[in-house]
Amino acid sequence: MKCVICHGDDIQLRDVREELAVGNDVVFISVKALVCGTCGERYYDRRVMRFLEEAEGKLKEGKAELREVGKILLYG
């Protein structure tokens, strides 16, 4: 497989964090995806896409179980 962006061939399965915005909050979701080692382009299979879509739906409905892992504060 070659990367559609940079045409590199260093594509490996890696653990990545996808970010979803929920109001003023950001939710990180860990998934496995193919990632180009040259440019960083990510390739998601159907199973991962379904998982992310379901997670987004639960977040919008307020039905997702979340745990707080830190805070981001804004000054000024």
PyMOL Python script that loads the backbone (N, CA, C, O; Angstrom):
from pymol import cmd

cmd.read_pdbstr("""\
ATOM      1  N   MET A   1       0.849  -1.189   0.000  1.00  0.00           N
ATOM      2  CA  MET A   1       0.000   0.000   0.000  1.00  0.00           C
ATOM      3  C   MET A   1       0.883   1.236   0.000  1.00  0.00           C
ATOM      4  O   MET A   1       1.870   1.309   0.733  1.00  0.00           O
ATOM      5  N   LYS A   2       0.525   2.193  -0.818  1.00  0.00           N
ATOM      6  CA  LYS A   2       1.232   3.471  -0.874  1.00  0.00           C
ATOM      7  C   LYS A   2       0.316   4.566  -0.330  1.00  0.00           C
ATOM      8  O   LYS A   2      -0.903   4.512  -0.493  1.00  0.00           O
ATOM      9  N   CYS A   3       0.916   5.542   0.307  1.00  0.00           N
ATOM     10  CA  CYS A   3       0.172   6.674   0.849  1.00  0.00           C
ATOM     11  C   CYS A   3      -0.394   7.516  -0.298  1.00  0.00           C
ATOM     12  O   CYS A   3       0.305   7.816  -1.265  1.00  0.00           O
ATOM     13  N   VAL A   4      -1.661   7.889  -0.175  1.00  0.00           N
ATOM     14  CA  VAL A   4      -2.286   8.697  -1.226  1.00  0.00           C
ATOM     15  C   VAL A   4      -1.826  10.151  -1.174  1.00  0.00           C
ATOM     16  O   VAL A   4      -2.007  10.892  -2.140  1.00  0.00           O
ATOM     17  N   ILE A   5      -1.234  10.565  -0.055  1.00  0.00           N
ATOM     18  CA  ILE A   5      -0.779  11.954   0.082  1.00  0.00           C
ATOM     19  C   ILE A   5       0.658  12.119  -0.416  1.00  0.00           C
ATOM     20  O   ILE A   5       0.924  12.916  -1.316  1.00  0.00           O
ATOM     21  N   CYS A   6       1.588  11.351   0.184  1.00  0.00           N
ATOM     22  CA  CYS A   6       3.006  11.536  -0.143  1.00  0.00           C
ATOM     23  C   CYS A   6       3.587  10.417  -0.993  1.00  0.00           C
ATOM     24  O   CYS A   6       4.745  10.490  -1.404  1.00  0.00           O
ATOM     25  N   HIS A   7       2.799   9.385  -1.260  1.00  0.00           N
ATOM     26  CA  HIS A   7       3.203   8.230  -2.052  1.00  0.00           C
ATOM     27  C   HIS A   7       4.298   7.389  -1.384  1.00  0.00           C
ATOM     28  O   HIS A   7       4.939   6.564  -2.034  1.00  0.00           O
ATOM     29  N   GLY A   8       4.503   7.606  -0.080  1.00  0.00           N
ATOM     30  CA  GLY A   8       5.466   6.795   0.660  1.00  0.00           C
ATOM     31  C   GLY A   8       4.910   5.400   0.895  1.00  0.00           C
ATOM     32  O   GLY A   8       3.707   5.170   0.774  1.00  0.00           O
ATOM     33  N   ASP A   9       5.798   4.472   1.233  1.00  0.00           N
ATOM     34  CA  ASP A   9       5.344   3.103   1.456  1.00  0.00           C
ATOM     35  C   ASP A   9       5.608   2.617   2.882  1.00  0.00           C
ATOM     36  O   ASP A   9       5.524   1.419   3.153  1.00  0.00           O
ATOM     37  N   ASP A  10       5.926   3.541   3.795  1.00  0.00           N
ATOM     38  CA  ASP A  10       6.149   3.211   5.202  1.00  0.00           C
ATOM     39  C   ASP A  10       4.838   3.372   5.976  1.00  0.00           C
ATOM     40  O   ASP A  10       4.678   4.320   6.745  1.00  0.00           O
ATOM     41  N   ILE A  11       3.909   2.448   5.769  1.00  0.00           N
ATOM     42  CA  ILE A  11       2.601   2.512   6.416  1.00  0.00           C
ATOM     43  C   ILE A  11       2.494   1.351   7.391  1.00  0.00           C
ATOM     44  O   ILE A  11       2.623   0.187   7.012  1.00  0.00           O
ATOM     45  N   GLN A  12       2.255   1.690   8.659  1.00  0.00           N
ATOM     46  CA  GLN A  12       2.214   0.673   9.707  1.00  0.00           C
ATOM     47  C   GLN A  12       0.991   0.852  10.586  1.00  0.00           C
ATOM     48  O   GLN A  12       0.456   1.954  10.708  1.00  0.00           O
ATOM     49  N   LEU A  13       0.546  -0.250  11.204  1.00  0.00           N
ATOM     50  CA  LEU A  13      -0.559  -0.217  12.150  1.00  0.00           C
ATOM     51  C   LEU A  13      -0.031   0.360  13.462  1.00  0.00           C
ATOM     52  O   LEU A  13       0.957  -0.125  14.013  1.00  0.00           O
ATOM     53  N   ARG A  14      -0.706   1.406  13.955  1.00  0.00           N
ATOM     54  CA  ARG A  14      -0.266   2.076  15.190  1.00  0.00           C
ATOM     55  C   ARG A  14      -1.459   2.413  16.060  1.00  0.00           C
ATOM     56  O   ARG A  14      -2.597   2.472  15.593  1.00  0.00           O
ATOM     57  N   ASP A  15      -1.178   2.632  17.326  1.00  0.00           N
ATOM     58  CA  ASP A  15      -2.176   3.153  18.252  1.00  0.00           C
ATOM     59  C   ASP A  15      -2.212   4.662  18.078  1.00  0.00           C
ATOM     60  O   ASP A  15      -1.178   5.324  18.165  1.00  0.00           O
ATOM     61  N   VAL A  16      -3.397   5.207  17.831  1.00  0.00           N
ATOM     62  CA  VAL A  16      -3.547   6.649  17.667  1.00  0.00           C
ATOM     63  C   VAL A  16      -4.690   7.133  18.552  1.00  0.00           C
ATOM     64  O   VAL A  16      -5.538   6.349  18.978  1.00  0.00           O
ATOM     65  N   ARG A  17      -4.699   8.421  18.818  1.00  0.00           N
ATOM     66  CA  ARG A  17      -5.786   9.046  19.572  1.00  0.00           C
ATOM     67  C   ARG A  17      -6.543   9.976  18.647  1.00  0.00           C
ATOM     68  O   ARG A  17      -5.979  10.896  18.055  1.00  0.00           O
ATOM     69  N   GLU A  18      -7.806   9.718  18.541  1.00  0.00           N
ATOM     70  CA  GLU A  18      -8.678  10.571  17.739  1.00  0.00           C
ATOM     71  C   GLU A  18      -9.332  11.553  18.717  1.00  0.00           C
ATOM     72  O   GLU A  18      -9.667  11.172  19.839  1.00  0.00           O
ATOM     73  N   GLU A  19      -9.511  12.792  18.309  1.00  0.00           N
ATOM     74  CA  GLU A  19     -10.117  13.817  19.163  1.00  0.00           C
ATOM     75  C   GLU A  19     -11.531  14.125  18.683  1.00  0.00           C
ATOM     76  O   GLU A  19     -11.766  14.330  17.492  1.00  0.00           O
ATOM     77  N   LEU A  20     -12.467  14.156  19.629  1.00  0.00           N
ATOM     78  CA  LEU A  20     -13.830  14.575  19.331  1.00  0.00           C
ATOM     79  C   LEU A  20     -14.185  15.725  20.262  1.00  0.00           C
ATOM     80  O   LEU A  20     -13.950  15.644  21.468  1.00  0.00           O
ATOM     81  N   ALA A  21     -14.742  16.781  19.717  1.00  0.00           N
ATOM     82  CA  ALA A  21     -15.150  17.923  20.524  1.00  0.00           C
ATOM     83  C   ALA A  21     -16.558  17.713  21.040  1.00  0.00           C
ATOM     84  O   ALA A  21     -17.456  17.319  20.295  1.00  0.00           O
ATOM     85  N   VAL A  22     -16.743  17.984  22.334  1.00  0.00           N
ATOM     86  CA  VAL A  22     -18.052  17.888  22.970  1.00  0.00           C
ATOM     87  C   VAL A  22     -18.236  19.178  23.749  1.00  0.00           C
ATOM     88  O   VAL A  22     -17.721  19.315  24.859  1.00  0.00           O
ATOM     89  N   GLY A  23     -18.970  20.127  23.173  1.00  0.00           N
ATOM     90  CA  GLY A  23     -19.092  21.438  23.810  1.00  0.00           C
ATOM     91  C   GLY A  23     -17.721  22.085  23.891  1.00  0.00           C
ATOM     92  O   GLY A  23     -17.034  22.240  22.882  1.00  0.00           O
ATOM     93  N   ASN A  24     -17.327  22.463  25.114  1.00  0.00           N
ATOM     94  CA  ASN A  24     -16.003  23.054  25.325  1.00  0.00           C
ATOM     95  C   ASN A  24     -14.953  22.007  25.677  1.00  0.00           C
ATOM     96  O   ASN A  24     -13.798  22.349  25.932  1.00  0.00           O
ATOM     97  N   ASP A  25     -15.338  20.754  25.693  1.00  0.00           N
ATOM     98  CA  ASP A  25     -14.441  19.677  26.081  1.00  0.00           C
ATOM     99  C   ASP A  25     -13.916  18.928  24.855  1.00  0.00           C
ATOM    100  O   ASP A  25     -14.504  18.978  23.775  1.00  0.00           O
ATOM    101  N   VAL A  26     -12.802  18.238  25.050  1.00  0.00           N
ATOM    102  CA  VAL A  26     -12.226  17.386  24.016  1.00  0.00           C
ATOM    103  C   VAL A  26     -12.148  15.976  24.591  1.00  0.00           C
ATOM    104  O   VAL A  26     -11.662  15.777  25.704  1.00  0.00           O
ATOM    105  N   VAL A  27     -12.626  15.007  23.830  1.00  0.00           N
ATOM    106  CA  VAL A  27     -12.587  13.613  24.241  1.00  0.00           C
ATOM    107  C   VAL A  27     -11.593  12.891  23.336  1.00  0.00           C
ATOM    108  O   VAL A  27     -11.689  12.965  22.111  1.00  0.00           O
ATOM    109  N   PHE A  28     -10.635  12.191  23.952  1.00  0.00           N
ATOM    110  CA  PHE A  28      -9.675  11.390  23.214  1.00  0.00           C
ATOM    111  C   PHE A  28     -10.182   9.957  23.152  1.00  0.00           C
ATOM    112  O   PHE A  28     -10.607   9.395  24.161  1.00  0.00           O
ATOM    113  N   ILE A  29     -10.134   9.374  21.964  1.00  0.00           N
ATOM    114  CA  ILE A  29     -10.551   7.987  21.776  1.00  0.00           C
ATOM    115  C   ILE A  29      -9.373   7.242  21.153  1.00  0.00           C
ATOM    116  O   ILE A  29      -8.905   7.597  20.071  1.00  0.00           O
ATOM    117  N   SER A  30      -8.900   6.213  21.842  1.00  0.00           N
ATOM    118  CA  SER A  30      -7.766   5.426  21.347  1.00  0.00           C
ATOM    119  C   SER A  30      -8.259   4.348  20.391  1.00  0.00           C
ATOM    120  O   SER A  30      -9.180   3.594  20.706  1.00  0.00           O
ATOM    121  N   VAL A  31      -7.633   4.288  19.222  1.00  0.00           N
ATOM    122  CA  VAL A  31      -7.961   3.270  18.218  1.00  0.00           C
ATOM    123  C   VAL A  31      -6.675   2.844  17.520  1.00  0.00           C
ATOM    124  O   VAL A  31      -5.639   3.493  17.660  1.00  0.00           O
ATOM    125  N   LYS A  32      -6.749   1.759  16.776  1.00  0.00           N
ATOM    126  CA  LYS A  32      -5.632   1.320  15.940  1.00  0.00           C
ATOM    127  C   LYS A  32      -5.935   1.736  14.502  1.00  0.00           C
ATOM    128  O   LYS A  32      -7.054   1.566  14.017  1.00  0.00           O
ATOM    129  N   ALA A  33      -4.933   2.280  13.835  1.00  0.00           N
ATOM    130  CA  ALA A  33      -5.110   2.712  12.451  1.00  0.00           C
ATOM    131  C   ALA A  33      -3.792   2.560  11.704  1.00  0.00           C
ATOM    132  O   ALA A  33      -2.718   2.557  12.305  1.00  0.00           O
ATOM    133  N   LEU A  34      -3.891   2.433  10.394  1.00  0.00           N
ATOM    134  CA  LEU A  34      -2.698   2.463   9.562  1.00  0.00           C
ATOM    135  C   LEU A  34      -2.250   3.917   9.458  1.00  0.00           C
ATOM    136  O   LEU A  34      -3.057   4.809   9.198  1.00  0.00           O
ATOM    137  N   VAL A  35      -0.945   4.148   9.665  1.00  0.00           N
ATOM    138  CA  VAL A  35      -0.411   5.514   9.656  1.00  0.00           C
ATOM    139  C   VAL A  35       0.822   5.545   8.760  1.00  0.00           C
ATOM    140  O   VAL A  35       1.693   4.679   8.844  1.00  0.00           O
ATOM    141  N   CYS A  36       0.876   6.549   7.911  1.00  0.00           N
ATOM    142  CA  CYS A  36       2.047   6.744   7.054  1.00  0.00           C
ATOM    143  C   CYS A  36       3.183   7.300   7.916  1.00  0.00           C
ATOM    144  O   CYS A  36       3.029   8.327   8.576  1.00  0.00           O
ATOM    145  N   GLY A  37       4.318   6.610   7.901  1.00  0.00           N
ATOM    146  CA  GLY A  37       5.472   7.045   8.678  1.00  0.00           C
ATOM    147  C   GLY A  37       6.150   8.279   8.109  1.00  0.00           C
ATOM    148  O   GLY A  37       6.953   8.912   8.794  1.00  0.00           O
ATOM    149  N   THR A  38       5.843   8.627   6.877  1.00  0.00           N
ATOM    150  CA  THR A  38       6.462   9.788   6.241  1.00  0.00           C
ATOM    151  C   THR A  38       5.682  11.068   6.511  1.00  0.00           C
ATOM    152  O   THR A  38       6.256  12.064   6.952  1.00  0.00           O
ATOM    153  N   CYS A  39       4.368  11.047   6.247  1.00  0.00           N
ATOM    154  CA  CYS A  39       3.587  12.284   6.376  1.00  0.00           C
ATOM    155  C   CYS A  39       2.545  12.252   7.503  1.00  0.00           C
ATOM    156  O   CYS A  39       1.985  13.292   7.848  1.00  0.00           O
ATOM    157  N   GLY A  40       2.279  11.069   8.082  1.00  0.00           N
ATOM    158  CA  GLY A  40       1.333  10.984   9.189  1.00  0.00           C
ATOM    159  C   GLY A  40      -0.113  10.754   8.794  1.00  0.00           C
ATOM    160  O   GLY A  40      -0.984  10.697   9.662  1.00  0.00           O
ATOM    161  N   GLU A  41      -0.387  10.621   7.513  1.00  0.00           N
ATOM    162  CA  GLU A  41      -1.764  10.368   7.064  1.00  0.00           C
ATOM    163  C   GLU A  41      -2.284   9.086   7.719  1.00  0.00           C
ATOM    164  O   GLU A  41      -1.571   8.086   7.810  1.00  0.00           O
ATOM    165  N   ARG A  42      -3.549   9.136   8.177  1.00  0.00           N
ATOM    166  CA  ARG A  42      -4.159   7.986   8.840  1.00  0.00           C
ATOM    167  C   ARG A  42      -5.191   7.335   7.933  1.00  0.00           C
ATOM    168  O   ARG A  42      -5.894   8.007   7.178  1.00  0.00           O
ATOM    169  N   TYR A  43      -5.265   6.008   8.022  1.00  0.00           N
ATOM    170  CA  TYR A  43      -6.226   5.226   7.247  1.00  0.00           C
ATOM    171  C   TYR A  43      -7.021   4.357   8.211  1.00  0.00           C
ATOM    172  O   TYR A  43      -6.459   3.513   8.910  1.00  0.00           O
ATOM    173  N   TYR A  44      -8.346   4.572   8.241  1.00  0.00           N
ATOM    174  CA  TYR A  44      -9.219   3.842   9.154  1.00  0.00           C
ATOM    175  C   TYR A  44     -10.028   2.797   8.391  1.00  0.00           C
ATOM    176  O   TYR A  44     -10.537   3.073   7.305  1.00  0.00           O
ATOM    177  N   ASP A  45     -10.146   1.603   8.957  1.00  0.00           N
ATOM    178  CA  ASP A  45     -10.997   0.601   8.334  1.00  0.00           C
ATOM    179  C   ASP A  45     -12.447   0.826   8.766  1.00  0.00           C
ATOM    180  O   ASP A  45     -12.718   1.672   9.618  1.00  0.00           O
ATOM    181  N   ARG A  46     -13.366   0.078   8.183  1.00  0.00           N
ATOM    182  CA  ARG A  46     -14.799   0.259   8.459  1.00  0.00           C
ATOM    183  C   ARG A  46     -15.147   0.034   9.916  1.00  0.00           C
ATOM    184  O   ARG A  46     -15.983   0.744  10.475  1.00  0.00           O
ATOM    185  N   ARG A  47     -14.508  -0.952  10.536  1.00  0.00           N
ATOM    186  CA  ARG A  47     -14.787  -1.266  11.934  1.00  0.00           C
ATOM    187  C   ARG A  47     -14.438  -0.081  12.842  1.00  0.00           C
ATOM    188  O   ARG A  47     -15.210   0.273  13.733  1.00  0.00           O
ATOM    189  N   VAL A  48     -13.288   0.519  12.611  1.00  0.00           N
ATOM    190  CA  VAL A  48     -12.861   1.671  13.412  1.00  0.00           C
ATOM    191  C   VAL A  48     -13.775   2.865  13.147  1.00  0.00           C
ATOM    192  O   VAL A  48     -14.146   3.579  14.078  1.00  0.00           O
ATOM    193  N   MET A  49     -14.138   3.085  11.884  1.00  0.00           N
ATOM    194  CA  MET A  49     -15.041   4.198  11.565  1.00  0.00           C
ATOM    195  C   MET A  49     -16.383   4.030  12.256  1.00  0.00           C
ATOM    196  O   MET A  49     -16.928   4.999  12.784  1.00  0.00           O
ATOM    197  N   ARG A  50     -16.927   2.815  12.261  1.00  0.00           N
ATOM    198  CA  ARG A  50     -18.193   2.558  12.955  1.00  0.00           C
ATOM    199  C   ARG A  50     -18.058   2.829  14.450  1.00  0.00           C
ATOM    200  O   ARG A  50     -18.935   3.436  15.066  1.00  0.00           O
ATOM    201  N   PHE A  51     -16.947   2.369  15.023  1.00  0.00           N
ATOM    202  CA  PHE A  51     -16.687   2.591  16.441  1.00  0.00           C
ATOM    203  C   PHE A  51     -16.647   4.086  16.765  1.00  0.00           C
ATOM    204  O   PHE A  51     -17.241   4.527  17.749  1.00  0.00           O
ATOM    205  N   LEU A  52     -15.941   4.870  15.929  1.00  0.00           N
ATOM    206  CA  LEU A  52     -15.858   6.319  16.154  1.00  0.00           C
ATOM    207  C   LEU A  52     -17.216   6.996  15.980  1.00  0.00           C
ATOM    208  O   LEU A  52     -17.557   7.904  16.738  1.00  0.00           O
ATOM    209  N   GLU A  53     -17.986   6.563  14.996  1.00  0.00           N
ATOM    210  CA  GLU A  53     -19.322   7.138  14.782  1.00  0.00           C
ATOM    211  C   GLU A  53     -20.250   6.816  15.953  1.00  0.00           C
ATOM    212  O   GLU A  53     -21.017   7.672  16.393  1.00  0.00           O
ATOM    213  N   GLU A  54     -20.181   5.583  16.455  1.00  0.00           N
ATOM    214  CA  GLU A  54     -21.005   5.205  17.608  1.00  0.00           C
ATOM    215  C   GLU A  54     -20.587   5.992  18.848  1.00  0.00           C
ATOM    216  O   GLU A  54     -21.439   6.437  19.617  1.00  0.00           O
ATOM    217  N   ALA A  55     -19.289   6.165  19.044  1.00  0.00           N
ATOM    218  CA  ALA A  55     -18.799   6.941  20.181  1.00  0.00           C
ATOM    219  C   ALA A  55     -19.275   8.380  20.090  1.00  0.00           C
ATOM    220  O   ALA A  55     -19.686   8.965  21.093  1.00  0.00           O
ATOM    221  N   GLU A  56     -19.222   8.954  18.898  1.00  0.00           N
ATOM    222  CA  GLU A  56     -19.676  10.332  18.711  1.00  0.00           C
ATOM    223  C   GLU A  56     -21.171  10.458  19.023  1.00  0.00           C
ATOM    224  O   GLU A  56     -21.599  11.434  19.638  1.00  0.00           O
ATOM    225  N   GLY A  57     -21.963   9.461  18.594  1.00  0.00           N
ATOM    226  CA  GLY A  57     -23.393   9.470  18.892  1.00  0.00           C
ATOM    227  C   GLY A  57     -23.661   9.412  20.390  1.00  0.00           C
ATOM    228  O   GLY A  57     -24.502  10.155  20.896  1.00  0.00           O
ATOM    229  N   LYS A  58     -22.955   8.538  21.105  1.00  0.00           N
ATOM    230  CA  LYS A  58     -23.120   8.427  22.557  1.00  0.00           C
ATOM    231  C   LYS A  58     -22.716   9.718  23.253  1.00  0.00           C
ATOM    232  O   LYS A  58     -23.359  10.139  24.214  1.00  0.00           O
ATOM    233  N   LEU A  59     -21.649  10.346  22.767  1.00  0.00           N
ATOM    234  CA  LEU A  59     -21.211  11.607  23.358  1.00  0.00           C
ATOM    235  C   LEU A  59     -22.264  12.694  23.175  1.00  0.00           C
ATOM    236  O   LEU A  59     -22.553  13.444  24.107  1.00  0.00           O
ATOM    237  N   LYS A  60     -22.831  12.780  21.990  1.00  0.00           N
ATOM    238  CA  LYS A  60     -23.859  13.788  21.713  1.00  0.00           C
ATOM    239  C   LYS A  60     -25.111  13.566  22.549  1.00  0.00           C
ATOM    240  O   LYS A  60     -25.769  14.525  22.953  1.00  0.00           O
ATOM    241  N   GLU A  61     -25.444  12.289  22.811  1.00  0.00           N
ATOM    242  CA  GLU A  61     -26.621  11.956  23.606  1.00  0.00           C
ATOM    243  C   GLU A  61     -26.349  12.023  25.104  1.00  0.00           C
ATOM    244  O   GLU A  61     -27.276  11.907  25.905  1.00  0.00           O
ATOM    245  N   GLY A  62     -25.096  12.207  25.490  1.00  0.00           N
ATOM    246  CA  GLY A  62     -24.732  12.244  26.904  1.00  0.00           C
ATOM    247  C   GLY A  62     -24.730  10.871  27.544  1.00  0.00           C
ATOM    248  O   GLY A  62     -24.852  10.768  28.764  1.00  0.00           O
ATOM    249  N   LYS A  63     -24.595   9.816  26.763  1.00  0.00           N
ATOM    250  CA  LYS A  63     -24.654   8.450  27.268  1.00  0.00           C
ATOM    251  C   LYS A  63     -23.293   7.770  27.351  1.00  0.00           C
ATOM    252  O   LYS A  63     -23.223   6.580  27.659  1.00  0.00           O
ATOM    253  N   ALA A  64     -22.222   8.489  27.085  1.00  0.00           N
ATOM    254  CA  ALA A  64     -20.884   7.891  27.113  1.00  0.00           C
ATOM    255  C   ALA A  64     -20.318   7.953  28.525  1.00  0.00           C
ATOM    256  O   ALA A  64     -20.481   8.951  29.228  1.00  0.00           O
ATOM    257  N   GLU A  65     -19.656   6.886  28.930  1.00  0.00           N
ATOM    258  CA  GLU A  65     -18.979   6.873  30.213  1.00  0.00           C
ATOM    259  C   GLU A  65     -17.581   7.439  30.014  1.00  0.00           C
ATOM    260  O   GLU A  65     -16.768   6.861  29.293  1.00  0.00           O
ATOM    261  N   LEU A  66     -17.305   8.563  30.650  1.00  0.00           N
ATOM    262  CA  LEU A  66     -16.025   9.243  30.495  1.00  0.00           C
ATOM    263  C   LEU A  66     -15.326   9.341  31.842  1.00  0.00           C
ATOM    264  O   LEU A  66     -15.966   9.343  32.893  1.00  0.00           O
ATOM    265  N   ARG A  67     -14.020   9.421  31.793  1.00  0.00           N
ATOM    266  CA  ARG A  67     -13.268   9.678  33.014  1.00  0.00           C
ATOM    267  C   ARG A  67     -12.368  10.879  32.764  1.00  0.00           C
ATOM    268  O   ARG A  67     -11.771  11.013  31.696  1.00  0.00           O
ATOM    269  N   GLU A  68     -12.281  11.732  33.742  1.00  0.00           N
ATOM    270  CA  GLU A  68     -11.458  12.929  33.627  1.00  0.00           C
ATOM    271  C   GLU A  68     -10.008  12.556  33.859  1.00  0.00           C
ATOM    272  O   GLU A  68      -9.681  11.879  34.834  1.00  0.00           O
ATOM    273  N   VAL A  69      -9.138  12.999  32.961  1.00  0.00           N
ATOM    274  CA  VAL A  69      -7.719  12.672  33.087  1.00  0.00           C
ATOM    275  C   VAL A  69      -6.855  13.923  33.233  1.00  0.00           C
ATOM    276  O   VAL A  69      -5.634  13.815  33.346  1.00  0.00           O
ATOM    277  N   GLY A  70      -7.450  15.070  33.233  1.00  0.00           N
ATOM    278  CA  GLY A  70      -6.697  16.311  33.372  1.00  0.00           C
ATOM    279  C   GLY A  70      -7.592  17.504  33.108  1.00  0.00           C
ATOM    280  O   GLY A  70      -8.792  17.358  32.873  1.00  0.00           O
ATOM    281  N   LYS A  71      -7.003  18.671  33.148  1.00  0.00           N
ATOM    282  CA  LYS A  71      -7.753  19.891  32.893  1.00  0.00           C
ATOM    283  C   LYS A  71      -6.940  20.790  31.971  1.00  0.00           C
ATOM    284  O   LYS A  71      -5.710  20.809  32.014  1.00  0.00           O
ATOM    285  N   ILE A  72      -7.646  21.516  31.157  1.00  0.00           N
ATOM    286  CA  ILE A  72      -7.018  22.563  30.356  1.00  0.00           C
ATOM    287  C   ILE A  72      -7.669  23.861  30.785  1.00  0.00           C
ATOM    288  O   ILE A  72      -8.892  23.992  30.760  1.00  0.00           O
ATOM    289  N   LEU A  73      -6.858  24.803  31.171  1.00  0.00           N
ATOM    290  CA  LEU A  73      -7.366  26.071  31.664  1.00  0.00           C
ATOM    291  C   LEU A  73      -6.973  27.186  30.700  1.00  0.00           C
ATOM    292  O   LEU A  73      -5.922  27.134  30.062  1.00  0.00           O
ATOM    293  N   LEU A  74      -7.830  28.184  30.610  1.00  0.00           N
ATOM    294  CA  LEU A  74      -7.580  29.323  29.725  1.00  0.00           C
ATOM    295  C   LEU A  74      -7.432  30.560  30.580  1.00  0.00           C
ATOM    296  O   LEU A  74      -8.295  30.850  31.408  1.00  0.00           O
ATOM    297  N   TYR A  75      -6.361  31.286  30.392  1.00  0.00           N
ATOM    298  CA  TYR A  75      -6.104  32.506  31.120  1.00  0.00           C
ATOM    299  C   TYR A  75      -6.255  33.684  30.181  1.00  0.00           C
ATOM    300  O   TYR A  75      -5.646  33.715  29.112  1.00  0.00           O
ATOM    301  N   GLY A  76      -7.066  34.654  30.577  1.00  0.00           N
ATOM    302  CA  GLY A  76      -7.185  35.895  29.825  1.00  0.00           C
ATOM    303  C   GLY A  76      -8.101  35.891  28.669  1.00  0.00           C
ATOM    304  O   GLY A  76      -8.245  36.910  27.992  1.00  0.00           O
TER     305      GLY A  76
END
""", "prot")
cmd.dss("prot")
cmd.show_as("cartoon", "prot")
cmd.util.cbc("prot")
cmd.orient("prot")
